[in-house]
Amino acid sequence: SLDAMSVEVERKFVCTPDIQEKLREIGAVCFGQHEFEDKYFDSPEYHLTLRDVWLRCRQGSWELKCPTQEDGQGREEESGDMSLLTRYREITRLPEIIAKVREVMKQECTEYKHLRQTEEGVKDSKLGVKSTNECISDEGDQSWLRQLNLVPFAAFTTKRCSYTLKEEGQECGVRVDLDQVDFGFCVGEIEVLVPDGGEMKLALEQIERTAQSLGLSGEKRVPGKMDAYLQRYCPEHYKQLLDAKIL
Ligand code: V4E
């Protein structure tokens, strides 16, 4: 995404063999096919992902996906197809990513302080040693990862076909991605990027309409690339995320 802070509203769907034909029928235009590698990072204790925070490096570009403030407030009434939608704030500027990661790790420290070992307390106190600016003064320097005790937990390559669907009179278009990952898994995504302060309701309606015109109503929650990856390669991490109701 180009915005430094925007909300990605997304609905995943199961790819059927006729999906490309259906996309053509509803006027979706394929605007490119590309391949990229994603590497995801977390602390060994999964401080980030257990809070539904996802730090990744895609072809050298960093991105942090975090739950939006609205999540958990007023979403309980959402039922049926609406519950298939996910909303994440996407942060793409490195200083902001680092600040947010620090904040999330501190939250965890405060809430679980009484359960913590002395050793972890010492480690936590190191988080604030260097200023954000010092950490990223050298381009390509990834000392901030070490300082925050972040290690890779997943890496995979995706082949993506991207489609756009521009409805008449609408500012931002709907995008549909068909993803195929290197460990043998496919998933489709309908998404709208809502810029900071943009209209959320419109995005939700656009996604709903697109899903319906693709004949996708009545599906249950669809596992994404990460679900499939963790289930296969990191069963312990996967179980913790299921138990925490993150996945
Ligand atoms: C947010 C999230 C994860 C990180 C990967 O996010 P996703 O949008 O699935 O990846 P991708 O490659 O399509 O990113 P893009 O190219 O659009 O930037 S892994 C799990 N989650 C949470 C999550 C969830 N709980 N439920 C659903 C349906 N999706 C994601």
py3Dmol code that shows the C-alpha trace and the ligand (Angstrom):
import py3Dmol

protein = """\
ATOM      1  CA  SER A   1       0.000   0.000   0.000  1.00  0.00           C
ATOM      2  CA  LEU A   2       1.120   3.540  -0.696  1.00  0.00           C
ATOM      3  CA  ASP A   3      -0.461   5.172   2.331  1.00  0.00           C
ATOM      4  CA  ALA A   4       1.615   5.344   5.456  1.00  0.00           C
ATOM      5  CA  MET A   5      -1.486   4.584   7.508  1.00  0.00           C
ATOM      6  CA  SER A   6      -4.581   3.149   5.974  1.00  0.00           C
ATOM      7  CA  VAL A   7      -7.083   0.465   6.838  1.00  0.00           C
ATOM      8  CA  GLU A   8      -7.250  -2.642   4.716  1.00  0.00           C
ATOM      9  CA  VAL A   9     -10.709  -4.167   4.625  1.00  0.00           C
ATOM     10  CA  GLU A  10     -10.569  -7.657   3.247  1.00  0.00           C
ATOM     11  CA  ARG A  11     -12.602 -10.736   2.595  1.00  0.00           C
ATOM     12  CA  LYS A  12     -10.856 -13.992   1.785  1.00  0.00           C
ATOM     13  CA  PHE A  13     -12.473 -16.639  -0.379  1.00  0.00           C
ATOM     14  CA  VAL A  14     -11.786 -20.152  -1.608  1.00  0.00           C
ATOM     15  CA  CYS A  15     -10.476 -20.168  -5.184  1.00  0.00           C
ATOM     16  CA  THR A  16     -12.551 -22.359  -7.477  1.00  0.00           C
ATOM     17  CA  PRO A  17     -11.305 -23.381 -10.966  1.00  0.00           C
ATOM     18  CA  ASP A  18     -13.814 -21.024 -12.609  1.00  0.00           C
ATOM     19  CA  ILE A  19     -12.812 -17.929 -10.611  1.00  0.00           C
ATOM     20  CA  GLN A  20     -10.881 -16.237 -13.435  1.00  0.00           C
ATOM     21  CA  GLU A  21     -13.822 -16.673 -15.812  1.00  0.00           C
ATOM     22  CA  LYS A  22     -16.171 -15.215 -13.174  1.00  0.00           C
ATOM     23  CA  LEU A  23     -13.862 -12.241 -12.645  1.00  0.00           C
ATOM     24  CA  ARG A  24     -13.893 -11.523 -16.376  1.00  0.00           C
ATOM     25  CA  GLU A  25     -17.696 -11.740 -16.401  1.00  0.00           C
ATOM     26  CA  ILE A  26     -18.076  -9.066 -13.728  1.00  0.00           C
ATOM     27  CA  GLY A  27     -15.678  -6.749 -15.547  1.00  0.00           C
ATOM     28  CA  ALA A  28     -12.590  -7.210 -13.391  1.00  0.00           C
ATOM     29  CA  VAL A  29      -9.380  -6.314 -15.190  1.00  0.00           C
ATOM     30  CA  CYS A  30      -6.153  -8.176 -14.495  1.00  0.00           C
ATOM     31  CA  PHE A  31      -3.473  -5.529 -14.026  1.00  0.00           C
ATOM     32  CA  GLY A  32      -0.558  -7.705 -13.265  1.00  0.00           C
ATOM     33  CA  GLN A  33       0.973 -10.885 -12.073  1.00  0.00           C
ATOM     34  CA  HIS A  34       3.933 -10.825  -9.735  1.00  0.00           C
ATOM     35  CA  GLU A  35       5.898 -12.907  -7.297  1.00  0.00           C
ATOM     36  CA  PHE A  36       7.101 -11.833  -3.850  1.00  0.00           C
ATOM     37  CA  GLU A  37       8.610 -13.278  -0.699  1.00  0.00           C
ATOM     38  CA  ASP A  38       7.135 -12.511   2.721  1.00  0.00           C
ATOM     39  CA  LYS A  39       9.071 -12.962   5.930  1.00  0.00           C
ATOM     40  CA  TYR A  40       7.163 -12.538   9.205  1.00  0.00           C
ATOM     41  CA  PHE A  41       8.756 -11.651  12.554  1.00  0.00           C
ATOM     42  CA  ASP A  42       7.774 -12.028  16.190  1.00  0.00           C
ATOM     43  CA  SER A  43       9.395 -12.533  19.576  1.00  0.00           C
ATOM     44  CA  PRO A  44      10.057 -16.164  20.526  1.00  0.00           C
ATOM     45  CA  GLU A  45       7.077 -15.852  22.939  1.00  0.00           C
ATOM     46  CA  TYR A  46       4.793 -14.568  20.123  1.00  0.00           C
ATOM     47  CA  HIS A  47       4.130 -11.224  21.808  1.00  0.00           C
ATOM     48  CA  LEU A  48       2.965  -9.634  18.545  1.00  0.00           C
ATOM     49  CA  THR A  49       0.896 -12.322  16.850  1.00  0.00           C
ATOM     50  CA  LEU A  50      -0.893 -13.261  20.099  1.00  0.00           C
ATOM     51  CA  ARG A  51      -2.121  -9.655  20.017  1.00  0.00           C
ATOM     52  CA  ASP A  52      -3.070  -9.974  16.348  1.00  0.00           C
ATOM     53  CA  VAL A  53      -0.170  -7.753  15.265  1.00  0.00           C
ATOM     54  CA  TRP A  54       1.706  -8.908  12.130  1.00  0.00           C
ATOM     55  CA  LEU A  55       5.163  -7.665  11.215  1.00  0.00           C
ATOM     56  CA  ARG A  56       6.440  -8.559   7.795  1.00  0.00           C
ATOM     57  CA  CYS A  57       9.146  -7.758   5.308  1.00  0.00           C
ATOM     58  CA  ARG A  58       8.064  -8.147   1.674  1.00  0.00           C
ATOM     59  CA  GLN A  59      10.891  -7.756  -0.829  1.00  0.00           C
ATOM     60  CA  GLY A  60      12.660  -5.297   1.502  1.00  0.00           C
ATOM     61  CA  SER A  61       9.542  -3.275   2.429  1.00  0.00           C
ATOM     62  CA  TRP A  62       8.277  -3.424   6.001  1.00  0.00           C
ATOM     63  CA  GLU A  63       4.643  -3.474   6.987  1.00  0.00           C
ATOM     64  CA  LEU A  64       2.821  -3.825  10.269  1.00  0.00           C
ATOM     65  CA  LYS A  65      -0.824  -4.899  10.356  1.00  0.00           C
ATOM     66  CA  CYS A  66      -2.658  -4.119  13.608  1.00  0.00           C
ATOM     67  CA  PRO A  67      -6.267  -4.444  14.704  1.00  0.00           C
ATOM     68  CA  THR A  68      -8.206  -1.194  14.200  1.00  0.00           C
ATOM     69  CA  GLN A  69      -9.617   0.711  17.189  1.00  0.00           C
ATOM     70  CA  GLU A  70     -13.163  -0.116  16.103  1.00  0.00           C
ATOM     71  CA  ASP A  71     -12.483  -3.822  16.483  1.00  0.00           C
ATOM     72  CA  GLY A  72     -14.241  -5.246  19.482  1.00  0.00           C
ATOM     73  CA  GLN A  73     -16.537  -2.218  19.651  1.00  0.00           C
ATOM     74  CA  GLY A  74     -19.788  -2.645  17.812  1.00  0.00           C
ATOM     75  CA  ARG A  75     -18.592  -5.540  15.704  1.00  0.00           C
ATOM     76  CA  GLU A  76     -20.457  -8.069  17.835  1.00  0.00           C
ATOM     77  CA  GLU A  77     -23.675  -7.363  15.944  1.00  0.00           C
ATOM     78  CA  GLU A  78     -22.011  -8.188  12.663  1.00  0.00           C
ATOM     79  CA  SER A  79     -23.238 -11.573  11.578  1.00  0.00           C
ATOM     80  CA  GLY A  80     -23.396 -13.730   8.491  1.00  0.00           C
ATOM     81  CA  ASP A  81     -21.274 -12.500   5.613  1.00  0.00           C
ATOM     82  CA  MET A  82     -20.106  -9.386   7.467  1.00  0.00           C
ATOM     83  CA  SER A  83     -18.205 -11.556   9.938  1.00  0.00           C
ATOM     84  CA  LEU A  84     -16.020 -12.748   7.032  1.00  0.00           C
ATOM     85  CA  LEU A  85     -14.516  -9.288   6.701  1.00  0.00           C
ATOM     86  CA  THR A  86     -11.279  -8.358   8.407  1.00  0.00           C
ATOM     87  CA  ARG A  87      -9.974  -4.849   9.027  1.00  0.00           C
ATOM     88  CA  TYR A  88      -6.375  -4.093   9.810  1.00  0.00           C
ATOM     89  CA  ARG A  89      -4.512  -0.848  10.098  1.00  0.00           C
ATOM     90  CA  GLU A  90      -1.438  -0.996   7.900  1.00  0.00           C
ATOM     91  CA  ILE A  91       1.659   0.912   8.947  1.00  0.00           C
ATOM     92  CA  THR A  92       4.443   1.154   6.382  1.00  0.00           C
ATOM     93  CA  ARG A  93       6.884   3.765   7.738  1.00  0.00           C
ATOM     94  CA  LEU A  94       9.673   2.106   9.652  1.00  0.00           C
ATOM     95  CA  PRO A  95       9.910   4.612  12.564  1.00  0.00           C
ATOM     96  CA  GLU A  96       6.155   4.241  13.125  1.00  0.00           C
ATOM     97  CA  ILE A  97       6.391   0.462  12.868  1.00  0.00           C
ATOM     98  CA  ILE A  98       9.144   0.372  15.491  1.00  0.00           C
ATOM     99  CA  ALA A  99       7.236   2.707  17.809  1.00  0.00           C
ATOM    100  CA  LYS A 100       4.087   0.584  17.509  1.00  0.00           C
ATOM    101  CA  VAL A 101       5.972  -2.680  18.077  1.00  0.00           C
ATOM    102  CA  ARG A 102       7.551  -1.180  21.213  1.00  0.00           C
ATOM    103  CA  GLU A 103       4.144  -0.087  22.439  1.00  0.00           C
ATOM    104  CA  VAL A 104       2.598  -3.532  21.882  1.00  0.00           C
ATOM    105  CA  MET A 105       5.479  -5.254  23.674  1.00  0.00           C
ATOM    106  CA  LYS A 106       5.193  -2.866  26.604  1.00  0.00           C
ATOM    107  CA  GLN A 107       1.445  -3.519  26.881  1.00  0.00           C
ATOM    108  CA  GLU A 108       2.182  -7.179  27.199  1.00  0.00           C
ATOM    109  CA  CYS A 109       4.810  -6.475  29.869  1.00  0.00           C
ATOM    110  CA  THR A 110       2.452  -4.414  31.995  1.00  0.00           C
ATOM    111  CA  GLU A 111      -0.434  -6.864  31.854  1.00  0.00           C
ATOM    112  CA  TYR A 112       1.627  -9.916  32.603  1.00  0.00           C
ATOM    113  CA  LYS A 113       4.146  -8.298  34.949  1.00  0.00           C
ATOM    114  CA  HIS A 114       3.083 -10.391  37.913  1.00  0.00           C
ATOM    115  CA  LEU A 115       3.723 -13.608  35.978  1.00  0.00           C
ATOM    116  CA  ARG A 116       7.109 -12.613  34.637  1.00  0.00           C
ATOM    117  CA  GLN A 117      10.524 -13.967  35.522  1.00  0.00           C
ATOM    118  CA  THR A 118      13.351 -11.603  36.506  1.00  0.00           C
ATOM    119  CA  GLU A 119      15.247 -12.604  33.379  1.00  0.00           C
ATOM    120  CA  GLU A 120      12.447 -11.338  31.140  1.00  0.00           C
ATOM    121  CA  GLY A 121      12.244  -8.121  33.117  1.00  0.00           C
ATOM    122  CA  VAL A 122      15.887  -7.452  32.336  1.00  0.00           C
ATOM    123  CA  LYS A 123      15.280  -8.157  28.660  1.00  0.00           C
ATOM    124  CA  ASP A 124      12.258  -5.793  28.627  1.00  0.00           C
ATOM    125  CA  SER A 125      14.248  -2.985  30.172  1.00  0.00           C
ATOM    126  CA  LYS A 126      16.604  -3.185  27.195  1.00  0.00           C
ATOM    127  CA  LEU A 127      13.773  -2.301  24.811  1.00  0.00           C
ATOM    128  CA  GLY A 128      14.043   1.381  25.588  1.00  0.00           C
ATOM    129  CA  VAL A 129      17.841   1.671  25.516  1.00  0.00           C
ATOM    130  CA  LYS A 130      18.278   3.147  22.038  1.00  0.00           C
ATOM    131  CA  SER A 131      16.104   5.833  20.540  1.00  0.00           C
ATOM    132  CA  THR A 132      14.049   4.968  17.460  1.00  0.00           C
ATOM    133  CA  ASN A 133      16.195   7.246  15.325  1.00  0.00           C
ATOM    134  CA  GLU A 134      19.428   5.598  16.385  1.00  0.00           C
ATOM    135  CA  CYS A 135      17.993   2.198  15.477  1.00  0.00           C
ATOM    136  CA  ILE A 136      17.317   3.106  11.881  1.00  0.00           C
ATOM    137  CA  SER A 137      20.094   5.604  11.236  1.00  0.00           C
ATOM    138  CA  ASP A 138      21.823   3.127   8.944  1.00  0.00           C
ATOM    139  CA  GLU A 139      19.694   2.041   6.002  1.00  0.00           C
ATOM    140  CA  GLY A 140      19.377  -1.710   5.853  1.00  0.00           C
ATOM    141  CA  ASP A 141      20.534  -1.920   9.441  1.00  0.00           C
ATOM    142  CA  GLN A 142      18.307  -4.383  11.194  1.00  0.00           C
ATOM    143  CA  SER A 143      19.658  -3.953  14.706  1.00  0.00           C
ATOM    144  CA  TRP A 144      16.169  -2.873  15.790  1.00  0.00           C
ATOM    145  CA  LEU A 145      15.029  -6.463  15.200  1.00  0.00           C
ATOM    146  CA  ARG A 146      17.698  -7.762  17.563  1.00  0.00           C
ATOM    147  CA  GLN A 147      16.981  -5.068  20.130  1.00  0.00           C
ATOM    148  CA  LEU A 148      13.306  -5.907  20.170  1.00  0.00           C
ATOM    149  CA  ASN A 149      14.118  -9.625  20.207  1.00  0.00           C
ATOM    150  CA  LEU A 150      12.291 -10.266  16.945  1.00  0.00           C
ATOM    151  CA  VAL A 151      13.018 -13.383  14.923  1.00  0.00           C
ATOM    152  CA  PRO A 152      11.517 -14.738  11.695  1.00  0.00           C
ATOM    153  CA  PHE A 153       8.791 -17.336  12.215  1.00  0.00           C
ATOM    154  CA  ALA A 154       7.421 -17.754   8.687  1.00  0.00           C
ATOM    155  CA  ALA A 155       8.673 -17.243   5.147  1.00  0.00           C
ATOM    156  CA  PHE A 156       6.980 -18.084   1.880  1.00  0.00           C
ATOM    157  CA  THR A 157       6.766 -16.953  -1.733  1.00  0.00           C
ATOM    158  CA  THR A 158       3.482 -15.952  -3.369  1.00  0.00           C
ATOM    159  CA  LYS A 159       2.500 -15.765  -7.033  1.00  0.00           C
ATOM    160  CA  ARG A 160      -0.242 -13.158  -7.213  1.00  0.00           C
ATOM    161  CA  CYS A 161      -2.702 -12.211  -9.974  1.00  0.00           C
ATOM    162  CA  SER A 162      -4.248  -8.838  -9.217  1.00  0.00           C
ATOM    163  CA  TYR A 163      -7.551  -7.567 -10.609  1.00  0.00           C
ATOM    164  CA  THR A 164      -9.291  -4.205 -10.296  1.00  0.00           C
ATOM    165  CA  LEU A 165     -12.976  -3.538 -10.356  1.00  0.00           C
ATOM    166  CA  LYS A 166     -13.936   0.079 -10.615  1.00  0.00           C
ATOM    167  CA  GLU A 167     -17.577   0.813  -9.989  1.00  0.00           C
ATOM    168  CA  GLU A 168     -19.044   3.909 -11.586  1.00  0.00           C
ATOM    169  CA  GLY A 169     -18.836   7.044  -9.484  1.00  0.00           C
ATOM    170  CA  GLN A 170     -16.709   5.443  -6.830  1.00  0.00           C
ATOM    171  CA  GLU A 171     -13.467   6.954  -5.592  1.00  0.00           C
ATOM    172  CA  CYS A 172     -11.449   3.884  -4.773  1.00  0.00           C
ATOM    173  CA  GLY A 173     -11.749   0.619  -6.575  1.00  0.00           C
ATOM    174  CA  VAL A 174     -12.091  -2.897  -5.302  1.00  0.00           C
ATOM    175  CA  ARG A 175      -9.100  -5.098  -5.759  1.00  0.00           C
ATOM    176  CA  VAL A 176      -9.157  -8.868  -6.059  1.00  0.00           C
ATOM    177  CA  ASP A 177      -5.984 -10.896  -5.552  1.00  0.00           C
ATOM    178  CA  LEU A 178      -5.579 -14.549  -6.436  1.00  0.00           C
ATOM    179  CA  ASP A 179      -2.645 -15.931  -4.462  1.00  0.00           C
ATOM    180  CA  GLN A 180      -0.758 -19.169  -4.926  1.00  0.00           C
ATOM    181  CA  VAL A 181       1.948 -19.932  -2.364  1.00  0.00           C
ATOM    182  CA  ASP A 182       5.062 -22.048  -2.769  1.00  0.00           C
ATOM    183  CA  PHE A 183       3.976 -24.657  -0.223  1.00  0.00           C
ATOM    184  CA  GLY A 184       0.894 -25.534  -2.281  1.00  0.00           C
ATOM    185  CA  PHE A 185      -2.024 -23.400  -1.182  1.00  0.00           C
ATOM    186  CA  CYS A 186      -4.361 -20.960  -2.942  1.00  0.00           C
ATOM    187  CA  VAL A 187      -6.583 -18.216  -1.614  1.00  0.00           C
ATOM    188  CA  GLY A 188      -8.505 -15.278  -3.051  1.00  0.00           C
ATOM    189  CA  GLU A 189      -8.928 -11.867  -1.418  1.00  0.00           C
ATOM    190  CA  ILE A 190     -11.335  -9.044  -2.122  1.00  0.00           C
ATOM    191  CA  GLU A 191      -9.953  -5.858  -0.639  1.00  0.00           C
ATOM    192  CA  VAL A 192     -10.454  -2.144  -0.367  1.00  0.00           C
ATOM    193  CA  LEU A 193      -7.870   0.202   1.090  1.00  0.00           C
ATOM    194  CA  VAL A 194      -9.486   2.967   3.114  1.00  0.00           C
ATOM    195  CA  PRO A 195      -7.194   5.967   3.606  1.00  0.00           C
ATOM    196  CA  ASP A 196      -6.835   7.484   7.065  1.00  0.00           C
ATOM    197  CA  GLY A 197     -10.204   8.983   8.022  1.00  0.00           C
ATOM    198  CA  GLY A 198     -11.922   7.499   4.948  1.00  0.00           C
ATOM    199  CA  GLU A 199     -15.385   6.046   4.699  1.00  0.00           C
ATOM    200  CA  MET A 200     -15.475   2.531   6.154  1.00  0.00           C
ATOM    201  CA  LYS A 201     -19.129   1.758   5.443  1.00  0.00           C
ATOM    202  CA  LEU A 202     -18.661   2.272   1.710  1.00  0.00           C
ATOM    203  CA  ALA A 203     -15.736  -0.155   1.638  1.00  0.00           C
ATOM    204  CA  LEU A 204     -17.747  -2.828   3.448  1.00  0.00           C
ATOM    205  CA  GLU A 205     -20.603  -2.442   0.943  1.00  0.00           C
ATOM    206  CA  GLN A 206     -18.250  -2.553  -2.056  1.00  0.00           C
ATOM    207  CA  ILE A 207     -16.735  -5.807  -0.813  1.00  0.00           C
ATOM    208  CA  GLU A 208     -20.150  -7.301  -0.132  1.00  0.00           C
ATOM    209  CA  ARG A 209     -21.370  -6.447  -3.634  1.00  0.00           C
ATOM    210  CA  THR A 210     -18.251  -7.903  -5.224  1.00  0.00           C
ATOM    211  CA  ALA A 211     -18.544 -11.103  -3.180  1.00  0.00           C
ATOM    212  CA  GLN A 212     -22.168 -11.471  -4.208  1.00  0.00           C
ATOM    213  CA  SER A 213     -21.505 -10.899  -7.895  1.00  0.00           C
ATOM    214  CA  LEU A 214     -18.795 -13.581  -7.693  1.00  0.00           C
ATOM    215  CA  GLY A 215     -21.372 -15.897  -6.104  1.00  0.00           C
ATOM    216  CA  LEU A 216     -19.494 -16.138  -2.810  1.00  0.00           C
ATOM    217  CA  SER A 217     -22.332 -15.691  -0.329  1.00  0.00           C
ATOM    218  CA  GLY A 218     -22.743 -18.115   2.538  1.00  0.00           C
ATOM    219  CA  GLU A 219     -19.133 -19.140   2.933  1.00  0.00           C
ATOM    220  CA  LYS A 220     -17.617 -19.746   6.315  1.00  0.00           C
ATOM    221  CA  ARG A 221     -14.345 -18.240   7.516  1.00  0.00           C
ATOM    222  CA  VAL A 222     -11.634 -18.978   4.964  1.00  0.00           C
ATOM    223  CA  PRO A 223      -8.092 -19.753   6.105  1.00  0.00           C
ATOM    224  CA  GLY A 224      -5.400 -17.484   4.714  1.00  0.00           C
ATOM    225  CA  LYS A 225      -1.821 -18.191   3.682  1.00  0.00           C
ATOM    226  CA  MET A 226      -0.604 -17.728   7.241  1.00  0.00           C
ATOM    227  CA  ASP A 227      -3.185 -20.135   8.705  1.00  0.00           C
ATOM    228  CA  ALA A 228      -2.094 -22.768   6.201  1.00  0.00           C
ATOM    229  CA  TYR A 229       1.612 -22.103   6.804  1.00  0.00           C
ATOM    230  CA  LEU A 230       1.460 -22.253  10.598  1.00  0.00           C
ATOM    231  CA  GLN A 231      -0.818 -25.272  10.645  1.00  0.00           C
ATOM    232  CA  ARG A 232       1.718 -27.137   8.522  1.00  0.00           C
ATOM    233  CA  TYR A 233       5.053 -25.899   9.807  1.00  0.00           C
ATOM    234  CA  CYS A 234       4.513 -24.342  13.250  1.00  0.00           C
ATOM    235  CA  PRO A 235       1.791 -26.383  14.967  1.00  0.00           C
ATOM    236  CA  GLU A 236       2.655 -25.059  18.448  1.00  0.00           C
ATOM    237  CA  HIS A 237       2.425 -21.418  17.379  1.00  0.00           C
ATOM    238  CA  TYR A 238      -0.764 -22.236  15.439  1.00  0.00           C
ATOM    239  CA  LYS A 239      -2.361 -23.830  18.504  1.00  0.00           C
ATOM    240  CA  GLN A 240      -1.566 -20.812  20.678  1.00  0.00           C
ATOM    241  CA  LEU A 241      -3.169 -18.499  18.110  1.00  0.00           C
ATOM    242  CA  LEU A 242      -6.264 -20.702  17.916  1.00  0.00           C
ATOM    243  CA  ASP A 243      -6.523 -20.797  21.711  1.00  0.00           C
ATOM    244  CA  ALA A 244      -6.207 -16.992  21.818  1.00  0.00           C
ATOM    245  CA  LYS A 245      -8.933 -16.805  19.115  1.00  0.00           C
ATOM    246  CA  ILE A 246      -6.621 -14.861  16.806  1.00  0.00           C
ATOM    247  CA  LEU A 247      -7.007 -17.342  13.933  1.00  0.00           C
TER     248      LEU A 247
END
"""
ligand_1 = """\
30
V4E
C -3.597 -10.055 9.424
C -3.242 -11.484 9.486
C -2.092 -12.008 8.932
C -1.030 -11.299 8.184
C -1.219 -11.550 6.726
O -2.311 -10.829 6.313
P -3.050 -11.174 4.946
O -3.908 -10.012 4.593
O -3.712 -12.465 5.049
O -1.813 -11.323 3.950
P -1.568 -10.800 2.464
O -0.369 -11.486 1.964
O -2.802 -10.953 1.656
O -1.262 -9.264 2.647
P -1.493 -8.065 1.607
O -0.769 -8.386 0.337
O -2.975 -7.930 1.398
O -0.906 -6.864 2.325
S -2.037 -13.654 9.210
C -3.486 -13.649 10.046
N -4.010 -12.437 10.112
C -5.251 -12.257 10.794
C -6.418 -12.728 9.937
C -7.547 -13.303 10.515
N -7.647 -13.423 11.839
N -8.583 -13.736 9.744
C -8.525 -13.612 8.408
C -9.657 -14.103 7.555
N -7.463 -13.064 7.820
C -6.421 -12.613 8.566
"""
view = py3Dmol.view(width=600, height=400)
view.addModel(protein, "pdb")
view.setStyle({"model": 0}, {"cartoon": {"style": "trace"}})
view.addModel(ligand_1, "xyz")
view.setStyle({"model": 1}, {"stick": {}})
view.zoomTo()
view.show()
